[in-house]
Amino acid sequence: MKQLFLSIISISILFSSCKTLGELGLKPSSLETVMALKNILDSSTFKAIKKLKNINEVGLENTLPSEVGTVLKTLKTVGYGDEVEKMTKSIGQASTLVLVESEEIIGDAISELKFTDAVAVVLGGEDAATNVLKRAIYSTVKKRYSARLRQELDKTDVNTYWPIAAGAYNIFAKNKMEGTLSDFLAKRAVDGLFLAIGKEEAKARTDYKAIGNTVVTKVFDYYSKNKS
């Protein structure tokens, strides 16, 4: 009887200790961990898109894929310089518009994003959360980019001349340019977008307190000290 009484007291003390630790909030809840990841992604997306907008404003020519630049030069040499200028301007306008739309799409996606193992993502690579987001909405964002680029490029005659120039390029190129110009540019743009978000996530992880969110600080403080 005495032994049973001592066991009950021990269990009560253990339960009380666990409850106290929980009340102190030393270990983040599953909800808090997910919220922290979403806040990291929100911050990273905003910063990445802001930087990409600034790049577009400085000059799109320097950001186009090298393959596209080569084809554009070919078009210029055969007398389509005006069309190349129109196309470049159209791509710049479309890219800026799609970045704004993408920010809304990605923001909505982040709010609904599901993490099967949020702790593993917190403890994962420097862009682990971005990779989860990318897998969830890559095709959606790429379709939006492609549609908007096609809409803008249709205002010029470049789609008429592009297959000819791209075909000439592919004769000697190791990496062939397949599909339409809008699809090719969309894939490269979206790859660049998620790469930029991933870089911002990596920065946020090294200085998560700068985000100024108590949940982010709590989660990353805890798991940085309890990585095992």
Secondary structure, 3 states (H helix, E strand, C coil): CHHHHHHHHHHHHHHHHHHHHHHHCCCCCHHHHHHHHHHHHHHHHHHHHHHHHHHHHHCHHHHCCHHHHHHHHHHHHCCCHHHHHHHHHHHHHHHHHHHHHHHHHHHHHHHHCCCCCHHHHHCCCCCHHHHHHHHHHHHHHHHHHHHHHHHHHCCCCHHHHHHHHHHHHHHHCCCCCCCCHHHHHHHHHHHHHHHHHHHHHHHHHHCHHHHCCHHHHHHHHHHHHCCC
